[in-house]
Amino acid sequence: IGDVALVLEDLGGRVEGIVDGGPCRVGVESTIVDLTTDPPCLLRPGGVPLEALREVLGTVAVDKAVYGKLLGDEKPRAPGMKYTHYAPRAPLTVVCGDASAAARYIRAHAGEKSGVLCFDEYAPLFADRTVCRLGRSDDRAAQAHRVFDALRRFTAAQA
């Protein structure tokens, strides 16, 4: 989540505090560290590497959920570490392949309220649809930053 308002929407009332450092550079999975333990414990890796955390905090333990070592009914201490953290409320279909063939498929199969999440260069193919742009097809950083925001916008628009 790249914006503190979205963090509050997701976690408000379930955590004691949220540090707002402004919009995130990386929009996919946020780094979550438990600072109430000694040493601090990495609960979910994200845009801040473990080495960078250790430079600032010294010793940082790593929760076993990070390594996928939870037993049967054990619950992870951070969201997004077992099944789903944020998932769109509407069905999602991934269409891959040649852009014009993909556009034809989408037009033939998408419902009236369906949205299209695509790279910038393909957006003109969907001028008649609700479109969220991921960024250029060669810009993975922009894509990572925008993907969850786009899914949330579709949810809000009931697309």
Backbone torsions as a table, in degrees:
resi	resn	phi	psi	omega
1	ILE	NA	129.2	-174.1
2	GLY	-98.9	3.4	-174.0
3	ASP	-140.3	136.1	-175.9
4	VAL	-62.5	-31.6	178.8
5	ALA	-61.8	-36.9	178.7
6	LEU	-72.3	-34.6	175.8
7	VAL	-62.8	-45.8	178.4
8	LEU	-61.0	-40.2	178.8
9	GLU	-61.5	-42.0	-178.7
10	ASP	-77.1	-41.8	-169.3
11	LEU	-115.6	-4.6	-176.9
12	GLY	-49.1	129.2	179.1
13	GLY	87.0	-13.6	-178.9
14	ARG	-105.2	-7.1	177.2
15	VAL	-130.4	156.2	-176.7
16	GLU	-79.6	-23.5	-178.6
17	GLY	-164.7	153.8	177.0
18	ILE	-133.4	128.1	178.0
19	VAL	-91.1	121.8	179.9
20	ASP	-97.9	105.9	177.9
21	GLY	-102.0	18.4	-177.1
22	GLY	86.9	-178.6	-179.5
23	PRO	-58.8	141.9	-179.4
24	CYS	-78.4	146.7	173.3
25	ARG	-74.6	-35.6	178.5
26	VAL	-107.0	127.1	-174.8
27	GLY	-96.7	-15.5	-180.0
28	VAL	-82.5	167.7	-178.0
29	GLU	-1.6	115.3	175.7
30	SER	-77.9	148.9	175.3
31	THR	-75.0	132.3	178.3
32	ILE	-122.4	124.2	-179.9
33	VAL	-124.0	131.5	175.0
34	ASP	-87.6	109.8	-179.5
35	LEU	-92.8	3.7	179.4
36	THR	-88.1	-4.6	-179.8
37	THR	-107.4	160.2	176.9
38	ASP	-125.5	109.2	4.9
39	PRO	-78.5	166.7	173.9
40	PRO	-55.6	154.4	-175.3
41	CYS	-127.9	126.7	175.1
42	LEU	-74.1	115.3	-179.4
43	LEU	-93.7	-32.0	178.3
44	ARG	-149.9	122.6	176.9
45	PRO	-71.9	153.0	179.5
46	GLY	-157.9	-136.9	-176.0
47	GLY	-72.1	-16.0	178.4
48	VAL	-102.4	112.4	-177.9
49	PRO	-64.1	152.1	178.8
50	LEU	-54.7	-39.2	-179.5
51	GLU	-61.6	-39.7	179.1
52	ALA	-67.1	-38.5	176.5
53	LEU	-62.3	-43.0	-178.7
54	ARG	-67.2	-30.5	176.7
55	GLU	-62.7	-35.2	-177.4
56	VAL	-91.0	-42.1	-171.7
57	LEU	-99.4	-11.4	-173.4
58	GLY	82.4	-132.3	-179.8
59	THR	-66.6	131.2	175.6
60	VAL	-131.4	120.0	175.6
61	ALA	-77.1	162.6	178.4
62	VAL	-122.3	122.8	-179.3
63	ASP	-61.8	144.2	-177.4
64	LYS	-63.9	-22.0	178.0
65	ALA	-64.9	-27.4	178.5
66	VAL	-61.4	-34.4	-179.7
67	TYR	-93.0	6.1	178.3
68	GLY	70.7	30.3	-175.0
69	LYS	-105.1	31.7	177.0
70	LEU	-79.3	143.0	178.2
71	LEU	-92.3	148.4	175.8
72	GLY	10.0	-88.3	-174.1
73	ASP	-95.5	6.9	177.6
74	GLU	-65.7	140.1	179.2
75	LYS	-105.9	139.1	176.4
76	PRO	-67.3	153.7	-179.8
77	ARG	-83.3	-11.5	179.9
78	ALA	-127.5	146.2	177.5
79	PRO	-65.6	152.0	175.0
80	GLY	83.3	11.0	-176.0
81	MET	-105.9	-1.9	-179.5
82	LYS	-129.2	-63.1	-177.3
83	TYR	-114.8	-86.7	179.3
84	THR	-128.8	150.5	175.3
85	HIS	-111.0	-70.2	173.3
86	TYR	-115.6	129.2	175.6
87	ALA	-138.0	142.9	178.9
88	PRO	-62.5	151.1	-179.2
89	ARG	-81.3	-23.8	-179.5
90	ALA	-96.1	159.5	176.0
91	PRO	-59.9	147.6	-179.1
92	LEU	-126.7	129.8	177.7
93	THR	-119.1	129.1	177.3
94	VAL	-96.8	126.6	179.4
95	VAL	-118.6	121.2	-178.7
96	CYS	-118.1	160.5	174.6
97	GLY	124.0	-165.4	178.9
98	ASP	-54.8	135.7	-174.2
99	ALA	-58.4	-45.3	-177.2
100	SER	-70.0	-36.7	177.0
101	ALA	-67.0	-40.4	178.0
102	ALA	-63.1	-42.2	179.1
103	ALA	-62.1	-42.0	177.9
104	ARG	-62.6	-43.3	180.0
105	TYR	-61.5	-46.1	-178.9
106	ILE	-62.0	-45.1	179.2
107	ARG	-61.0	-37.2	-177.7
108	ALA	-75.8	-29.0	-171.4
109	HIS	-113.9	-16.4	-175.8
110	ALA	-79.4	145.5	176.1
111	GLY	-75.1	171.6	-177.5
112	GLU	-59.2	-36.8	-177.1
113	LYS	-95.8	5.5	-177.5
114	SER	-64.3	142.0	174.1
115	GLY	-103.0	163.2	178.8
116	VAL	-124.0	125.3	175.0
117	LEU	-106.3	116.3	-173.9
118	CYS	-148.5	169.8	174.7
119	PHE	-71.0	153.9	-176.7
120	ASP	-51.1	-43.7	-174.4
121	GLU	-68.0	-15.8	179.5
122	TYR	-99.6	-8.6	-177.5
123	ALA	-55.6	-39.4	179.3
124	PRO	-59.9	-21.8	178.4
125	LEU	-70.0	-14.3	-174.6
126	PHE	-124.9	38.7	-176.4
127	ALA	-59.8	-24.2	-178.1
128	ASP	-91.8	8.4	-176.5
129	ARG	-120.9	164.8	168.5
130	THR	-74.9	117.6	-175.1
131	VAL	-118.5	134.2	168.4
132	CYS	-115.8	126.5	-178.0
133	ARG	-91.5	134.6	177.9
134	LEU	-85.8	-15.2	-169.9
135	GLY	112.3	-178.3	179.3
136	ARG	-66.3	153.5	-179.0
137	SER	-64.2	-20.0	179.9
138	ASP	-99.8	8.2	-176.2
139	ASP	-113.3	80.2	-176.4
140	ARG	-63.7	-32.0	179.1
141	ALA	-64.1	-43.9	177.9
142	ALA	-63.8	-40.9	-179.9
143	GLN	-61.5	-46.1	179.2
144	ALA	-62.1	-37.2	-177.9
145	HIS	-70.6	-31.0	-171.6
146	ARG	-100.3	-17.6	-168.0
147	VAL	-61.5	-47.9	-177.4
148	PHE	-70.4	-35.9	176.3
149	ASP	-61.3	-41.9	179.2
150	ALA	-62.7	-44.5	179.3
151	LEU	-63.2	-37.8	177.4
152	ARG	-66.2	-39.2	178.6
153	ARG	-64.4	-39.6	176.3
154	PHE	-62.6	-42.5	178.6
155	THR	-60.6	-46.2	-179.8
156	ALA	-63.0	-35.8	-179.8
157	ALA	-83.9	-1.7	-175.8
158	GLN	55.4	38.6	177.8
159	ALA	-86.6	NA	NA
